[in-house]
Amino acid sequence: MTKFTKLALVALLGMAVMTATASADADKGQKIYSKKLKEVCSMNGGDFAAKHTQDEWTAIIEDGKLAGEITAICGDEASVKEKKLGHIGDFVKEFASDSGNVPSC
């Protein structure tokens, strides 16, 4: 392989790794829930995520209605910044009622 080809492969691999780290994270979502929503919602993260199944949460997230669903479950005082909704979305899918997982918050 030429130096250019090696450099191109390394750059491509680097971009792939950076893209994976920039995606949403269930652990971050759990921390955000604990910090911003737990008190407002008056329930722990497991109870909140168990309000829907994984498929139901996925549909809510894909329809762009996650912020509205948080408000519907927790009341008007519950709000999360738009950039953090992806993390909350991963959190609720990870710990949904049919997932068998239990969060620590």
C-alpha positions, 0 to 999 in steps of 0.5 A: 500500500502506498502512504496515501492509501494508509493515510486515507484508511487511518483517517476513515477509521478515525472518523468512524470512531469519532462518530460512534463517540458523538452518539447518544448514551444511555448512561448519560441519559440516566445521569441527566434524568437523575439530575434534571427530572427525578425530583420533578417527576416524583419517580425513579428512572426505572419507573419512568422508563417503564411507562412504555415498551422499547417499541413504544419509546422508539416510536415516540422518539422517531416521531420527535415527541419525546419532549412532549411525552416527558411533559405528559408523564412528569408535568409542565415543570419537566423540561430537558434541553433539545441536545440532551433528548438523545441521551434521555431517549437511549436511557428510556429505551435501554430500561423500558418495561420490556427490557429486563434492565433496571437502572441505578437511579 
